[in-house]
Amino acid sequence: MTLNRRFTPLHLFMLSVNGMVGSAWLFAPLYAAKIAGTASIIAWLIGGIATSLIALTFVELSTLFPVAGGTAQIPQLSHGTLASFTLGWLAWLSALTMAPIEVQAVLQYASTYFTSLTYVNNGMPVLTKIGIVWATILMLSLCIINITSFKGLVRFNLVLFSFKVLVIILTVVTLLRVSYHPSNFIHPSNTSFFDWHAILTAVATGGIAFAFTGFKHGVELAGETKKLALAIPLAIIGSVICCLFLYIGLQTAFIGALDPSHLAKGWKNITFAGDVGPFAGLALTLGLGWLLKILYIDAAISPLGAGLIYVTSTSRILYAMSQLNFFPKFLTKLNKQNFPVAAIFVNFVIGMFLFLPLPGWQSMVSFLVSGMVISYAMGPIALLCLRIELPNEKRLFRLPAANFLCLFAFYFCNLMAYWTGWDTIYKLAIAICIGFIFFTIAYFRRKLANQSLGLKSILWVGPYLLGLFLISYLGAFGGKNILPFGWDFLIIGIFSIIILYLAIISRTNNVVEQYAHYRSLVLTA
């Protein structure tokens, strides 16, 4: 029994947008403005353009190789088991934390009215026992929606998508009409519009890169999608462009609506009474009670909608990694609705541990972004490798100027990982080491005995990870600043060229055979 192709182009587009528009829109405009001031608008443009370029590589890959859990399956095809596990592990670990974080965001906002849900520990909101019970109920609800009915999932997603987008548009229009101060964009306390260090930090740690991570839902669900030539580009690129317009509108409205007195102590010190959040704080200050109520409702619905989609797509990564024998085979079990029920509930159980006291939203986002963007690096690498190995295979979408654009996409991946800072990167290194323990266990239990380990991929995976960690340690974003700002761009550029070359020459030699095998077993199912 295999997964059904049932998502239409519109379904997949709405799923991707719904996955992007979660807690990011509630927090990112504030955090980005605190870091970069008015220049946060430039940060959104950089984040959107970089993500679009990376996403384009996955459009070609996902239409050529439309399978469930493409993040794990694509590197298996181009580089073998070791690369597949490394990139799949990072993507799964990052995506796994998303649903719990979004559920915690729901309960954190709800605690404004229901104070028994959270308490403050070292300045951070932590769930109480009652909060944990409600977190369990919400997480289970997301899982049940995902496994009981395809029509129910689609309808629920449509309602969430419509409500969230309408609330954002309503918020932008209302703030621009009621309170708009053009002087805020040139305020003396404003961060320089060309303070590139601040701008790039905002991209990585201000929630901007995090806000665009939802484009990968189209990659993970490609194996269940119809009309691939339309659905994949619409979901992956269309969702990024749509959300870029929404986020720039929100950032502009937020900056313009601030009372100039809020900027007296500089952008870094913007606060709102009662920690009600930036847009709710503005609505409260401006006396827009009706908007405040809508924002509080949306503060629960937006994260919940994003969490729903992450439960959907994250289970496909785990399903794919189980198919590749990295994890126990029972995780490929499907229910009568052909949903990966075992993978969904294992993710639920592991995700519940994440409701233990977590760092702040912004710190957690930095960790997620670093893991995600490293997994993105497989897109441009695999595209160039499959162009060489499968030159005559029909492609429903073909990226123009692939050599040039793939190099820049890979460069952007490395830059965004570097911008998250050393404090985040070293934690990611620990997570990767833990992953290799699982890989070693699977190997010695002979689960991988019949697979090519792709040991040639060590030629690029090892130097890539070690080099990225070393550059971050020496760099200007939380590191030792031995590698000063400006020169680090050049070093990462040279580093990207070398690693991309090593990755291409260390590709597997049996891509044609593997691709034919997948087409016979998966693509024609």
N, C-alpha and C positions, 0 to 999 in steps of 0.2 A: 504494500500500500504506500502511495506517494502523495505528496502535497498537491492539491488541485490548483489549476490556473483559473482564478476567479476574480482577482482584482482588476477592475477596469482602469483606463487612464485617469478618469476623474477620481476614482477611489484612491488611487496611489498618490495623486497630487494632494488631495485633502489630508491623507495620512501623513505625508511629509510635512506639510505646513502645520498641521496640528501638533506634530512632534517637535517642531521648532519653537512654536509659540507657547512656551510654558512659563516657568518662573523667570526666564531671562528678561522678558519685557517689563516685568515688575521691578527688577533690580538693576539691570545693566545700564539704562540711561543715567541713573544716579552714580553708579560706580565709575562709569566711563567719564562722566563730567568731573567727578572728584579728582581723577587722575589727569585728564587732558583738557578740562575746561571746554571752551567752544570748539577746540580742535577735535573733540570726540566725534564730531560729524565726519571729519576726515578719517578717523579711525574706523567708523562704520563702513565707509567707502572702501578702505583698504581691506577690511575683513570680508566684505561682500565680494569684491573682485578676486581676492586670493582664493576664497572658497569656491567661486564659480569656476575658476581655472582648474582647481583640483577636481571638482565635480565633473567637469567635461571628460576627464580621463575615465571616470567610472561609467559615464554614459556609454562610451564605446565598449568597455569591458562587459557591462551588464547586458547589453543587447547581443553581444557575441556569445556570452556565457551566462545565460540567465538561470541561476540556481539559487536555492535557499541558502542564506548565510554566505553570501558572496565574499565577505571579508576574509573568511577562512578558506573558501574553495578556490578563489582566484590565485593566491600565492601557491597553493598546492599544485595547480596546473603549471605555473611558470617556473617554480623553483623547488618544489618538493616539500617534504614533510616538515623539516626544521623551520623553514621560513613561514610555512603555513601556520604552524603552531605559534610561533613568536608573534606574528601579526594578529592572528585570531585571538590569542590570549589577551593581548593589549586591548583589542576592540571589545571583547566580551567583558573584561574586567571594568572598562570604562562605562560601557552601556549598562552593565548590571546595576551600577549605583544610581542610575538616573531615576528609575521609578520610586525607590525609597526617598530620594531627595525631594522629588516633586510631591510625594505624599506628605513628607514632613513640612514642606512649604504650605500645603493646604491647612494642616493642623496648626501651624504657627500663626497664620492669619486668623484662623477660627478662634484661637485663644484670646483674641481681642474681646470677644463676647463670652467665650467659655474658658475662663481662666484656669480651670482645673486640668486643661490639656497639657500645659507646659509650665516649667519653672526655669529660672535663670541660674545658670551655673558658670561661674567665671566669665560673666558677661554674655553668655550665649544661651539661647533658649533650648531646653532639653525636654523631651517628652516625659510626662509623668506616667504612672502605671495605667491610668485611664487613657492617657494619650497613646500608649503602646497598644491598648485594646482597640482603639479606633484606627490606629495605623494598620493593625492586622486586618480589621474589617475592610478598610479601603483597599489594601493590597489584594486581599482575597476577591473582592468585588471586581477589580481590574482583571484578575486571572479568570474568573468565571465568565465575564463578558467575552474574553478571548477564546474560550474553549466551547461555549455552549451553542453559539449561533453565529454564522457568518453574516446573515442579514442584520442581526442585532448589533454586531460590531460595526458594520457599515453605517447603520442608522444612527447609532450613538455618536460615531465619529462625525457624521454630517451635522448633528445638532451642536456638538462642541465646536466644530470648525466655524460654523455660521455665527454663533454667539461670540466667540473670541475675536474674530476679525471685525465684527460690527462694533464691539466695545472699544477696540483699539482706534478705529476710525472715528467713533463718537468722541473719544477722549482727546484725540489730536485736534479735531475741529473745534470742540468746546473750549479747550485751553487757548487756542490761537485767537478765538473770537472774544473771550472774556478777559484774558490777561496776556498781553504780548508787549514785551519791553525790548525793543531793538537794541537799546543801550547795553543790554547784558552781553551781547556778542562782542562788544569792544570795551567791556568793563576793565578798569585799571588792574583789578585783581586777577584778571583772566590769564590763564596759561597761554604762553606764546602760541600763535596759530601754527607755528612751524617748529615747535618743540618735539622733534621726532622721537626722542627717547620716551617722552610721556605718551605720545600718540601710539607707539608700538606696544608699550606696556598696557595701555588701555585695550588694545586688540586682544592680547593674550589673557590678561588677568581681570579686566573690567567686565567680563561676561560677553564680549562681542564675538569672539571665536566660538564660544560655547553656544551662543544664540543660533548659529548656523549648522550645528552638528546634525540636525534632523535630516539633512539631505541624504544621509546614508540609509535611511529607511527604504528608499527605492532600491538600493543595492541588495539589502538583506531580503527583501520581499520579491525580487525579480523572478524567482522560481515559481511564484504563484500569480503571475501577472499575465493578462491578455493584451494583445495589440502592442507588442513591445516597442515597435518603431515610434509610436506616439507616447506610450505610457512612461517609458524610462526617461526620455529627455524632459517631458513635462514635469514629472515628479522630482527629478534630481536638479535640473537647472531652473525650471519654472518656479519651484518652491523657494529657491535661494533668491531669485530676483523679486518675487512677491514679498518675501519677508524683509529684504533690503529696503524696499520702499516703506514698509510699515515701520521699521526700526528708525530710519532716518527721520520720518515724520514724528515719531515719538521723541527722539532726541531733540529735534528742533523745537517742538512744543514745550518740552520740559525746560530747556534753557530759556526760551522766551517768556514762559509763564512765571518764572521765579521773581519774587519781589527783589529789587536791587539791594535791599537791606540784608538779604540772606547772603550776599556775596561780600559783606564788609570784612570778613575774616578770611576770605579766599575760598576757592572752590573746594579745597580739601576739608573744610569745616562745615559744609552744608549739612544741616540736621533738620529733622522734623519731630515735633513734640509727640511723645508716646510711641516712637518708632513705628509709625503707621505705614511706612513705605513712601516713596517719592510722589507717585501720582495721587494716592489717597491723601497724602500730606498737603499737596497743592489744592486738591478739592476742598479739604477741610479749611485751609487758610482763606480760600476764595469764597467760602460760604456756599459751595455747590453740594448741598446735602444729598440731592438726588443722584449726582454723579458718584459721590462717595459710597452710597449704598451699592450701586452697580459695580464699582471697582472692588468692593469687598466680596461680592458674589463671584466676580471674575477671578479674584485672587485665589479662590478655591477651584474654580472650574478650569482655568488655564493650566495650572500644574497637573490637575487630575487628567486632563485630556492628553498632555504630553506623556504622563506616566503610562496611560493606556497604550499608546503607540510604542513606547519603549518595551513594555511587556511583550508586545507582538513581535518586534524586530529582534530583541535580544534573545528570545527563545530560538529564533532561526539560526543565530550564530552558534549557540550551544548545540542545537540539532545537527548543524553541519560539522562541528568539531567531534561530535559523537560518531557521525558517519565516517569520519576520517580516523576513528579509533583512538583519539586523544583522551576521550572520556568514555565511561561505560556505555554499552550498546543500548541499554534500556532507555536512554535519553532520546532515541529515535522513535519511540513508541508514539503512534498517532491514535486519536480517538475516532469515533464514528463520523465526526464532522471533518476528519482529516486535519486536525490541529495537533501540533507537537505537545501534547498534554504533559508528558513527563518533564520535558525541558522547561515548560512554563512553571511547574510547581517546584522544581529544584531551584530555579531562579528566585522564586518566592521565598523559599526557606532560607537561602543564603542572604537574600536581600533583607530579611527581617533582622539579621545581626547588625545591619548598618544603621538601625535606629538607636544603637548605643550612642552616647554623646559624641557628636561629630564636630569638626571645626566649622567656622563660619561659612556661609554660602560662597563667598568670594574665594576663600582658600580651597574649598572642595572643587569649585569650578576650574581652578588652575590645574589641579591634578587630572581632572577629567579631560581637559583640553590637551594636555601634554600626551596622554595615552592615545587619544583619538587621532591627533594629527600625525603621530608616528605610524599609526595603522593606515592613515591616508596615503603615506608614502608609497605603498604598494601599488596604487593606481597608476601613476606615470611609469613606474618601473615595469609592471606587468604589461602595460599597453605596448611599450617598445619591444619587449621580449616576444609577445605574441604577434606583433607586426612582422618580426623576423621569421618566426617559426610557422606561422599560418598566414603567409602573404596573400594567398588566393581565396581565403575563406570569405564568404559573403558577410558584410557588415551592414546592419541596418542603420548605423550611425558611424561616420568616419571622421575623426578629429583632424582638421586641416593643420598643416605645419606641425605635425606631431613631435618631431625631434626637438624643435624649439620650445613649444608649449609644455611638453613633458618635463624638460629641464627646469623651466620656470616654476611649474607646479611642484616639483620635488624640492626646489629651493625654498618656496613658500612654506612647505610642510616643515622643513628644518628650521626656518626662521621662527615660525609660530611656536614650535616646541621650545626653542631657545628663549623666546620672549617670556615664557611662563616663569623663568628664573630657576636658579640653582636649588632653592628650597623645595621646589616642586620636583625638579628632575631627579634629585637624589632619592626621593621617595618612590619615584617611578622605577628607578634601578632596583630597589628592594623588591618591588612587585614583580619585576621580570625574573629576578632570581628565584622567587617563590614559584613562578610558573615553570621554570626549568626543572624544579623538583618533581612536579607532576609529569613533565615530559619524560624524565628519567625513569620514573615508576612505570609509566606506560611502556617504555622501551624494554625494560627488564622483565616485565610481565608478558613479553612477546606479543603485545597488542599491535606493534608496528612491524612485525617480522616480515610481512609480505609487501611492505611498502619501501620505495626508495626514499631514504632519509634525506636525500638532497644535500649531502655534506658539503658539496661545492658552495652552497649558499653561505657557509661560514666565511667564505672569502669576502663577502660584503656585509652580512648581518653582524658579525663580530666587530669589524672596524667601524661600522655605522653606529652601533649603540655606544661603543666605547668612545668613539670620537665625539659624538653628540654630548655625552656626559662630561668629557674633558673640556670641550669648548665652553659648556655652560659653567663649569667650575672656575674656569679662568676668565669668564666674560664679565660684562658690565651690568647684567641683570641678576643681581643677587650674588654674583660670584666674587672672585678676588680682584676683579677689574685690572688684571694683568693684560687682558686683551681689551683695549679701550673701545668705547662706542665709536662706530664708524669703521674701524679696522675689522671688527668682528663680522660685518657684512661681507667683506672681501674674503675672509677666512672661510666663512660658511659657504660662500659661492664656490671657492676652489674645492672645498670638502665635498660639496654636492656633486660637482662634476666627476670627481674621482670615484665616489661611491656609486653613482649612477653607471659609470663605465664598468666597475667591478660587478655590479648586479646584473648587467646585461651579459657579460661574458661568462658568468657563473649560472646561467639559466639551465634548466634541465634539458636533456637530449631527447626525451621521449614525449614531447608535447603533443605531437601529431597523434600518437597512439592513445595517450590519455584523453585527448579531446574527442577522438572517435568513440572511446569507451563511455565517456560522459554523455555524448549525444545519444548513444544507444540505450543507456540506462535511465537517464534523467530527462533530457530535453524532449524526447518523444513520448514521455509518459503522459 
